[in-house]
Amino acid sequence: MEEKDGKFCIATKEGTLNTWLERNSLAATKYCSLTTTDVQSNEYSLRELVRLGSVGTGQGYRRCTCRTNCTSKKCTCRKNDMMCNSACHPGSSCQNL
């Protein structure tokens, strides 16, 4: 989002990093569809930002136990705007992949 004295302010859709990172801590990416209006004003530690943007809950994974194809908001993953993963219902068909 911003650069000062060779350090960078990093943002995700969940919020901004509460520390500034040096260039050697970063890697270039081709994909970036985030605008400054998409970023929430909350500040988090690196660990917390990764947890918020992750499929998991920090220690383990969130998963649904649906027996159908996960098309309704009854699916825990779909309700939390997450895609189902291999731990949800292995071997069953799923529309939320």
N, C-alpha and C positions, 0 to 999 in steps of 0.2 A: 504494500500500500504506500509506503513512504521510505525514503532513504535519508539518513543523517550521518555524517562522518564515517561513511563506509559500513554502517550497520543498517539493517532493514527491519521494518515493521511488517509482520506476517499476519494475514487474515484468512479466515475460512468463513463459511456461511454461519457457523455456530458462534463466532466471535473472533477477537484478536488475541494474539499471543502477548502475554504480559512482560516479556523480555524482548529485546532487539537482538537479532542474529547477524553474525558477520557473514560475508560472502562465501567463505570456505565451508560454512555449515549448510549451504543451500545447493540444490540441484535444479537445473533448468528443466522446464516442462513445455510441451507443445500445446497442452490443453489448459485453457483458462477461460471459463465463461462467467466468472464472478465479477460483478461490478461493485462499486462502493456502496450502492444502495442495498445490495443483497446481504451485506455483512451486518450482523447485530453488534450493538455497542458494548457487549460484555467482554471482559478480559479474563483469560484463563491461563493456567500453566500449560506447558507443552503436553504433559501427560493427560490433563483434563480435556484439552482440545482433541487429542487423538481418540480418547475414549468416547467423546460426544459424536465424533464423525465415524466411529467404528460400528461394525455389525454386532460386536460383542458388548459385554457390559463391564469390561475391565478385567474381571476374573471369570472366564467362561463365555458362553454364547447365549444370545437370545435365540429362541426358536419357537416355532409354532408346533402344534401337534394335530394339525388339521387332517381329516380323513378324506376331504374333498379336494378340489383343485385350487383353493385359496383365492377365490374371486370376490369374496365379500369382506366387509370390515370386521367380521368375526375372527378372521385370521389375525393373530397377534402381530405377525411381521407386516402385513399390509396396513394394519391400523397404525403402526409406528413408522410408516413410509419406508420400510426396509424390504429388501428382496429376500425370499426364502433361500436357505442354503442347504447343504447336504446333510446337516444335522437335524433338519426339520422333519422330514418324512422320506427317508431313503426308499427308493423303489416305487414311489407313488407319483402320479402325474401332478404337475403344478403349473398354474398360469402366472405365478408371481416369481419368475426367475429372471 
